[in-house]
Amino acid sequence: MPASLDGSEQARILTSLSLNFSFKCHRENPPNQRDVTNVYSVNAISFHPTYGTFSTAGSDGTFHFW
């Protein structure tokens, strides 16, 4: 699962070319600035072997669970 500097990661299912997903995370909109979005890189991805879920850690210091 590739992660990127734009605060997203992509899931690619190797058995099917049509099953690709992109998850946007590690972003924030500062208060009173509706046209501004701070984007943080994804630094780590961890998979759960039993439940098929994953988590990401970003340079914003937060974790996201999927």
C-alpha positions as CSV (number, residue, x, y, z in Angstrom):
1,M,0.0,0.0,0.0
2,P,1.8,3.1,-1.2
3,A,1.7,6.2,1.0
4,S,2.5,9.7,-0.2
5,L,3.6,13.1,1.0
6,D,0.2,14.5,0.2
7,G,-1.5,12.9,3.2
8,S,-3.0,10.0,1.3
9,E,-2.5,6.3,0.7
10,Q,-3.8,4.0,-1.9
11,A,-5.0,0.4,-1.7
12,R,-4.5,-1.7,-4.8
13,I,-6.1,-5.1,-5.0
14,L,-3.6,-7.3,-7.0
15,T,-6.3,-9.7,-8.2
16,S,-8.4,-7.0,-9.9
17,L,-7.3,-3.9,-11.8
18,S,-10.6,-2.2,-11.1
19,L,-10.4,-2.3,-7.3
20,N,-8.2,0.6,-6.3
21,F,-9.0,2.9,-3.4
22,S,-7.5,6.2,-2.2
23,F,-7.8,7.3,1.4
24,K,-7.3,10.9,2.3
25,C,-6.1,11.5,5.8
26,H,-3.7,13.6,7.9
27,R,-5.3,16.8,6.8
28,E,-6.7,19.7,8.7
29,N,-8.6,22.9,7.9
30,P,-7.5,25.7,10.2
31,P,-10.4,27.6,11.9
32,N,-11.6,30.7,10.1
33,Q,-9.6,29.8,6.9
34,R,-12.0,27.8,4.7
35,D,-9.7,27.9,1.6
36,V,-6.7,26.5,3.4
37,T,-5.9,22.9,4.1
38,N,-2.8,21.7,5.9
39,V,-1.6,18.4,4.5
40,Y,0.8,16.1,6.4
41,S,2.7,13.1,5.0
42,V,1.8,9.5,6.0
43,N,4.8,8.1,7.8
44,A,3.7,4.5,8.7
45,I,1.0,2.0,7.8
46,S,0.1,-1.0,9.9
47,F,-2.2,-3.9,9.0
48,H,-4.3,-6.1,11.3
49,P,-3.9,-9.7,10.1
50,T,-7.2,-11.0,11.4
51,Y,-9.7,-8.1,10.7
52,G,-8.3,-6.7,7.5
53,T,-8.1,-3.2,8.9
54,F,-5.2,-0.8,8.9
55,S,-3.9,2.3,10.7
56,T,-1.8,5.2,9.5
57,A,0.5,7.5,11.4
58,G,1.2,11.0,10.0
59,S,3.7,13.7,10.5
60,D,0.9,15.7,12.2
61,G,1.3,13.4,15.2
62,T,-2.0,11.6,14.8
63,F,-3.2,8.0,14.1
64,H,-6.1,7.1,11.8
65,F,-7.8,3.8,11.9
66,W,-9.6,2.4,8.9
